[in-house]
Amino acid sequence: MEEDGPNLADLDSDRRRGHELSEDTKRRLIAHRFNKLSYAEISALENVPKSTVASALHRFATRGTVENSSRSGRPKLYNDGDELKIIQTVQLHPQLTFPQLRERTNLSFSKETFKKILKDANVHWKPSRWHLHESRAAKRAKR
């Protein structure tokens, strides 16, 4: 007996609870509705709750677009290029101090902003270790 394999709708990454639908999924919902399918039929086809189908279609009718709206809150001070410049500089020169990193990247962000960018990228940068503390081997060599 042959198995059909997984349903492609089950593999869609935006099926996690609490996350917004991708623009492609929203376009498919709209296309199904345009083809006169009911909310329940669309829900079954796309493996999305009926309330989500209704909300997505209502938002499309109201806004006229499938794009997600921007988030509230203060916008970031930096762009993806700035992030990349900081990450690459630290990876190439992990011994740089904060003032040297700021000068090398030519960015005038606060130390906390630099730390946040590196933490979000999972880059561990602790230059103070190299400048304030001698290694154990160096201490043993002095004896």
N, C-alpha and C positions, 0 to 999 in steps of 0.2 A: 504494500500500500504506500503510495507516494504522498509526501507532505508538501503542501503548497509553499511553505516557508513563512517567515514573519510578514505580517501586514505592514506595508510601508508607513501607514499612519501611526503605527505603534513605535516606529523608529524615529519619528520626528522629535527633535530636541525641545520643542516648546510645549511639550505635554506635561511638564512638571507643574505641580500645583503652585499657584501664586506667581507665575511668570507670564509675561504677556506673549501673545501669539506673534509669530513672525509675519512679515508683510506678505510672504508667499501664501501662508495658510489663510490669511484674511482675504487675499484675492480669490483663492479657491472657494471660500465660503460665499463670497459675492457672486461668483460664477454659478455655483449651485443654485443660489436663490434666483438668479436671473433665468435659470432653466426651470423655474417654477417648482423647485423642491421645497418641502416644508422644513421648518426648523428641526423637527424630530428626525427627518430623513437626512438632513445635512449633518446633524449631530452624530447619527449612526455611521455615516460614510467617513467622516473625518475624525471620529473618536474624540469628540470635544463635547463638553456639557451643553445642553440646549440653551441654558442661560448665557453661556459664553458666545454661542452663535448669535443669539438675539442682541447681546451687547455690541458685538463687533459689527453687525449689520446696522444697528441703530447709530453707532459712531460714524460709520461710513456715510449714512444718509445725512447726518448732521454736519460733519466736517467736509465731506466730499473727497476724502483721501484715506488711504490705509496706513499712512505713516503714523508712528507712535508720537504722541505729543512730548514736548521737552519736559524735563523734570524741574520741579521747583527747587529753590535754594540758590545759594551763591554759585556762579559759574567758576570753573577752574581757571587758574591764572596761566596755565601752560597747555600746550597742545601735544599731540603724539610725537612730533619731531623733537620737542624739548625733552620729553621723557626719554626718547631713544638716545639723545645726545648725552644725557646724564648717566644712563645705564651703561652705555658703551665706554664712557670716560672712566667710570669707577671700575669696570671690568678690566680695562687696559692698565689703569694706574690705581690699584687699590690702596696705595700708601698715601695718596693725596689727603691733605687736611681740608677742612671745609672751605677756608678762604681760597686755597689753591684750586679746589673743585669749582668754586664759584667763578674764579678768574679764568680757568681753563675752558669752561663751558660758555662764558660770557653771558650768564643768566643772573639776574639779581633777586632771586627768590630767597625766602628765609631758610634758615637751616632746617626748620621743621618741614617745609615743603619738599626740600631735597630728601629728607628722611622718609617722608610719606611716599614719594615716587619710588624710592628704592625698596621700601618695605612692600608696596603693592606689587612690584616686579619680582619679589622674593630674592632680592640681592642683598647680601649681608655686608655692610660697610661699617667698620669700626676702626677708623684711622687712629684713634687715641691709643689703642693697644700698642701700636707700633712706635708711637712717639713718646709715651709716658712710662711704659714699662719695659724693662729689659727681659729678654727671654731667659728661661732657666739655663740654657746652654751658655749664654753670655755671662750670667752670674757665676756659674761653675768655673768658667775660663779665667775669671778675675782672681779666684782663690789661689 
